[in-house]
Amino acid sequence: LRGDDRFQISELRDHFDYVYQTSDLSEMPGRKYSAKRNHINQFSRYYRFDYQPVTPELAPACLELAEIWCEQRLCEEDLSLQHELSGIEDMLNNVETLEVDGGAILIYDKVQAFALGEKLNASTAVVHIEKANPEFKGIYTKMTQAYAERWQGVTEFVNLEQDLGEPGLRRAKESYYPDHMSKKYEVTLA
């Protein structure tokens, strides 16, 4: 389509996917990840936790956390967050049927973080959803690392999807140093 005057092609930066080396997210090597490792070490020092795969038995507890997360962010006032919660509910209620891959962090036997994803292709896993209770400092970083560890040796990359133009989400995703961005475009008739 490039070079064809009939079409206008525009990059959609807010929808670019952040793609990371699996080993970078699971190991967080080098000086650039020192702050992330500090968050993980602090989390591990303060909390006794267990990482478990998301199963149909664990799905209701994950949904409960997602609903609390949504209430805290006033989802009833944000249609996109309402749709996101609905999608999470559908994924969790159909974990086996959809072959969703997920992991959860439990503290005191209660789900405090979870991630849901899948193997996208031979080289890439994708994380569709990641939710955590922010009362546990460092839990998001630990969840990202733990879920990436699950893919270590299986895929070369982990795709954490787009930031939708949300400044806080963009900063968070950039702070993990993506290997590359998977660009997305809009094609319209000129």
Protein Blocks (a to p, Z undefined) as FASTA:
>chain_A
ZZpakbccdddfklpccdddfklmmnogajklmmmmmmmmmmmmmpccddddddfklmmm
mmmmmmmmmmmnommlmmklmmmmmmmmmmmmmmmmnopacddddeehiafbdcddddfb
lmbccdfbdcddfklghklmmmmmmmmmmmgokambdcebjnkopaklmmmmmmnopabd
cdddddddZZ
